[in-house]
Structure formats: C-alpha cells, structure tokens
Amino acid sequence: MEAFPALGADTMVYGQLSESKSALTIRLPNIHHFDRKTVLPLSVSPEKIHIFDRKTGHRI
C-alpha cells in the first residue's frame, strides 16, 4: 500500500498488486489504519470491479 487516507466514513487504499505491480485503488467502508508495508488479502465479486483504460480514462 502506498497511501490510505480516510475520506468521511470510508478509507481509500492506494497501492499495487504484488505480482504485476498494477496500480490499485480500493474503497473500504469505515475508518481503517494500516502501516505502509501492509499486505492486504483481496477478494472481490466480479460485478464490483471497475477497470479503466490507462490512456483514455474510460471504463473498460
């Protein structure tokens, strides 16, 4: 994880996937506190994933 600011009732987590180093942004409900080196396990329902084209910014 690179940063994890609390925004209102949610915490945004900015980091990267461990193997591919792809950028990742996750919104977690509630306020969470992590160390910068924390590795979070990730499990997401496919319908909750939003992927964007890096060049255009459009959702894929």
Secondary structure, 3 states (H helix, E strand, C coil): CCECCEECCEEEEEEECCCCCCEEEEEEECCCCCCCCCCCCCCCCHHHCCCECCCCCCEC
